[in-house]
Amino acid sequence: MTTIGLQRWHRFIKSQDHAELWDLLHPDAVFESPVLHTPQRSRDITFKYLTGATKVLGGPTFTYVGEWTGDSGAVLEFTSEIEGITINGVDIIAFDSEDRITHFKVMVRPLKAINLLHRLMGEQLAKR
């Protein structure tokens, strides 16, 4: 079930086509950040966070290094390097029966990477 949705996610990561991402997100999508206490609910806010995250993390060093899939979701492990800090994290993605993203959770380590991303995402989101 997740194959088409996951293929579309990977296509978005490569193309950065915002229309592709918008179509991939369920209207009631939920986004969970490593630095926010509460889940963010709606396609609009999930879209905002994911496009911001791809600008912050999606540079030339970003790569997915592992992928685990199930009936309704996937876990994608990634690495990236920003300002000399190696970032390691996972994207936990849930899909509905129409292969749209319903829930997107990001977990990141180490602490200095979380602090860096908190600062950079704050700067990115303030631009919007």
Residue pairs with C-beta under 8 A, 6 or more apart in sequence:
1 71
1 72
1 95
1 97
1 99
2 69
2 70
2 71
2 72
2 73
2 74
2 93
2 95
2 99
3 69
3 99
4 99
5 24
5 93
5 95
5 99
5 100
5 101
6 69
6 74
6 93
6 95
8 20
8 24
8 99
9 24
9 93
9 101
10 64
11 17
11 20
12 20
12 21
12 24
13 54
13 58
13 64
16 54
16 58
18 47
18 51
21 47
21 50
21 51
22 43
22 47
24 100
24 101
25 43
25 46
25 47
25 50
25 100
25 101
26 43
26 96
26 100
26 101
26 102
27 42
27 43
28 41
28 42
28 43
28 102
29 41
29 42
29 43
29 46
29 100
29 101
29 102
29 103
29 104
30 39
30 40
30 41
30 46
30 102
30 103
30 104
31 39
31 40
31 41
31 45
31 46
31 49
31 50
31 104
31 105
32 39
32 40
32 103
32 104
32 105
32 106
33 40
33 49
33 106
33 121
34 89
34 106
34 107
34 108
34 114
34 117
35 114
35 117
35 118
35 121
40 46
40 49
46 101
46 104
48 125
48 128
49 121
49 125
50 104
52 121
52 124
52 125
52 128
53 106
53 121
55 124
56 82
56 117
56 120
56 121
56 124
57 78
57 80
57 82
57 87
57 117
58 80
59 80
59 82
61 79
61 80
61 81
61 82
62 78
62 79
62 80
63 78
63 79
63 80
64 76
64 77
64 78
65 77
65 78
65 79
66 75
66 76
66 77
67 74
67 75
67 76
67 77
68 74
68 75
69 75
72 94
72 95
72 96
73 92
73 93
73 94
73 95
73 103
74 91
74 92
74 93
74 95
75 90
75 91
75 92
75 93
76 90
76 91
76 93
77 88
77 89
77 90
78 87
78 88
78 89
78 90
78 91
79 86
79 87
79 88
79 89
80 86
80 87
81 87
82 116
82 117
82 120
83 116
85 112
85 113
85 116
86 113
87 108
87 113
87 116
87 117
88 108
88 109
88 110
88 113
89 106
89 107
89 108
89 109
89 113
90 106
90 107
91 104
91 105
91 106
92 103
92 104
92 105
92 106
92 107
93 101
93 103
93 104
93 105
94 101
94 102
94 103
94 104
95 101
95 102
96 102
108 114
108 117
